[in-house]
Amino acid sequence: MNGIEQLCPNCGLCCDSTLFADVELRAGDDAKRLEKLGLTLEKKGRGKLAFAQPCACFDGKLCGIYHDRPKRCRTFECGLLKRVEANEMTPSAALKKISAAKIQVKKVRALLRLLGQRDEQMAFTHRYAAAMSAPIDLSDETNAERHGELMLAVNDLMTRLQRDFLT
C-alpha cells in the first residue's frame, strides 16, 4: 500500500479548506468538464478560474472525481506524504500527525461556531477572518475569552500545518 492510499483517506485537509481557501485551475484543465463533474468555478484575479474550498467533490474521506481531478490537485503532495514516500517517516507516525491536526481543526471549528461563524461551506480562513474582524463585546467575558482561545488555537494549528503539511 502506498502513502496516498494510507494517508489521504484519513486526512483530506487539502480538500476541506483547512490548507487552502481555493484552488486555481492550470493550463490543460478542462473547465467545462470540471463544472459538469460538480465544481463551481469562479474568476479570480487576472482571469484565472478557481474553485472554492471546501471542495464540492470531497465527501469527507475521498475525492468523488479523483481520476478526473484538476492538475493542481494531481500534483499537490503534502509534506507528510513526501516524507512517507521518501521513507523519512513511517505511515504510522504520519497518521498520528494527521490525527493531531484534525483534532486541532475540530477545536478551531467549534470555536468558530461558538463565535457565530457557522457556514461550513465557507473556507476555513475566511471564517476565521470574519470571526476576528467582528467587534468584541468586552462586557461579555465569555465572548472575549473565546476570541482569545480562537487566536491561540489557530496559531497552534497554523504552526502544525506549516511544519507538517506545507513544507
Secondary structure per residue as TSV (DSSP state, phi and psi in degrees):
chain	resnum	aa	ss	phi	psi
A	1	M	-	360.0	131.3
A	2	N	-	-87.7	173.6
A	3	G	H	-58.9	-40.4
A	4	I	H	-60.8	-46.6
A	5	E	H	-65.5	-30.3
A	6	Q	H	-84.7	-41.8
A	7	L	H	-92.6	-49.0
A	8	C	G	-58.1	-45.4
A	9	P	G	-65.6	-15.5
A	10	N	G	-98.4	2.1
A	11	C	-	-121.4	-92.5
A	12	G	-	82.0	8.4
A	13	L	T	-66.0	-21.2
A	14	C	T	-81.0	-12.3
A	15	C	T	-110.2	-19.2
A	16	D	T	-96.4	8.3
A	17	S	T	85.3	4.9
A	18	T	S	-69.6	-45.3
A	19	L	S	-88.4	-34.4
A	20	F	-	-136.2	142.2
A	21	A	S	-84.1	-28.2
A	22	D	E	-156.5	171.2
A	23	V	E	-132.1	121.7
A	24	E	E	-82.7	141.0
A	25	L	-	-73.9	155.9
A	26	R	-	-113.6	165.5
A	27	A	T	-55.5	133.5
A	28	G	T	98.3	-18.3
A	29	D	-	-70.5	136.0
A	30	D	-	-93.3	96.7
A	31	A	H	-58.1	-44.5
A	32	K	H	-62.3	-43.4
A	33	R	H	-64.0	-42.1
A	34	L	H	-64.9	-36.3
A	35	E	H	-65.9	-40.5
A	36	K	H	-63.4	-29.2
A	37	L	T	-80.3	-9.6
A	38	G	T	122.1	-3.5
A	39	L	-	-84.1	137.3
A	40	T	-	-97.9	114.1
A	41	L	E	-97.8	142.4
A	42	E	E	-132.8	150.3
A	43	K	E	-73.1	138.5
A	44	K	E	-133.1	132.7
A	45	G	T	8.5	135.8
A	46	R	T	56.2	29.8
A	47	G	T	75.4	5.9
A	48	K	E	-72.8	147.0
A	49	L	E	-98.5	143.7
A	50	A	E	-147.1	159.5
A	51	F	E	-119.9	142.3
A	52	A	E	-74.6	153.7
A	53	Q	S	-103.0	149.9
A	54	P	S	-67.1	147.5
A	55	C	-	-68.5	132.1
A	56	A	T	-65.5	-19.1
A	57	C	T	-96.9	3.2
A	58	F	B	-96.7	126.6
A	59	D	-	-97.0	11.2
A	60	G	S	102.4	-18.8
A	61	K	S	-133.9	-43.1
A	62	L	S	-130.2	157.4
A	63	C	B	-85.2	125.3
A	64	G	T	-73.1	-13.5
A	65	I	T	-125.5	32.3
A	66	Y	G	-47.5	-48.0
A	67	H	G	-75.2	-14.4
A	68	D	G	-115.9	12.0
A	69	R	-	-65.8	157.8
A	70	P	-	-62.5	159.0
A	71	K	H	-57.1	-41.6
A	72	R	H	-58.3	-40.1
A	73	C	H	-69.1	-37.3
A	74	R	H	-65.3	-35.2
A	75	T	H	-94.1	-14.9
A	76	F	-	-72.5	129.6
A	77	E	-	-132.4	123.1
A	78	C	-	-71.4	165.9
A	79	G	H	-58.9	-38.1
A	80	L	H	-64.0	-45.4
A	81	L	H	-61.1	-43.7
A	82	K	H	-59.9	-43.0
A	83	R	H	-68.6	-37.6
A	84	V	H	-66.1	-45.9
A	85	E	H	-63.8	-30.0
A	86	A	T	-88.7	6.9
A	87	N	T	58.1	31.4
A	88	E	S	-94.4	-10.6
A	89	M	S	-150.9	145.4
A	90	T	-	-80.7	152.8
A	91	P	H	-57.4	-36.7
A	92	S	H	-61.1	-44.4
A	93	A	H	-65.1	-39.7
A	94	A	H	-64.5	-42.0
A	95	L	H	-63.0	-34.8
A	96	K	H	-65.3	-39.7
A	97	K	H	-67.4	-39.2
A	98	I	H	-61.9	-46.3
A	99	S	H	-59.5	-44.8
A	100	A	H	-63.2	-41.0
A	101	A	H	-65.3	-42.1
A	102	K	H	-66.5	-33.9
A	103	I	H	-64.1	-41.7
A	104	Q	H	-67.4	-39.7
A	105	V	H	-60.2	-44.6
A	106	K	H	-59.9	-41.4
A	107	K	H	-63.2	-45.1
A	108	V	H	-64.6	-44.2
A	109	R	H	-62.3	-37.8
A	110	A	H	-65.0	-42.3
A	111	L	H	-65.0	-39.6
A	112	L	H	-60.5	-43.5
A	113	R	H	-62.3	-43.1
A	114	L	H	-62.0	-28.7
A	115	L	T	-93.3	13.0
A	116	G	T	93.8	-0.4
A	117	Q	-	-94.9	87.7
A	118	R	-	-105.3	-0.8
A	119	D	-	-78.7	96.0
A	120	E	T	-70.8	-11.2
A	121	Q	T	-88.7	-5.3
A	122	M	S	-88.5	141.1
A	123	A	-	-56.7	141.9
A	124	F	H	-48.9	-49.8
A	125	T	H	-66.1	-32.5
A	126	H	H	-70.5	-38.6
A	127	R	H	-64.0	-42.0
A	128	Y	H	-63.8	-45.6
A	129	A	H	-60.7	-41.6
A	130	A	H	-64.7	-42.0
A	131	A	H	-64.6	-41.0
A	132	M	H	-77.4	-22.5
A	133	S	H	-88.2	-11.9
A	134	A	S	-70.0	143.0
A	135	P	-	-59.5	141.1
A	136	I	-	-99.7	124.8
A	137	D	-	-84.7	100.6
A	138	L	T	-68.4	-15.7
A	139	S	T	-76.5	-16.2
A	140	D	-	-97.8	93.4
A	141	E	H	-58.8	-39.5
A	142	T	H	-63.2	-44.0
A	143	N	H	-63.1	-44.4
A	144	A	H	-63.2	-40.8
A	145	E	H	-64.2	-39.4
A	146	R	H	-63.9	-38.2
A	147	H	H	-61.4	-43.7
A	148	G	H	-63.9	-43.7
A	149	E	H	-60.7	-41.3
A	150	L	H	-63.0	-45.5
A	151	M	H	-58.6	-45.5
A	152	L	H	-66.9	-41.2
A	153	A	H	-65.9	-40.7
A	154	V	H	-68.7	-39.0
A	155	N	H	-59.8	-45.8
A	156	D	H	-61.6	-44.0
A	157	L	H	-63.5	-47.3
A	158	M	H	-62.5	-38.8
A	159	T	H	-61.3	-45.3
A	160	R	H	-64.4	-45.5
A	161	L	H	-64.0	-43.7
A	162	Q	H	-61.6	-45.7
A	163	R	H	-68.7	-45.7
A	164	D	H	-98.4	-31.1
A	165	F	T	-110.6	-32.9
A	166	L	-	-102.4	5.0
A	167	T	-	-110.8	360.0
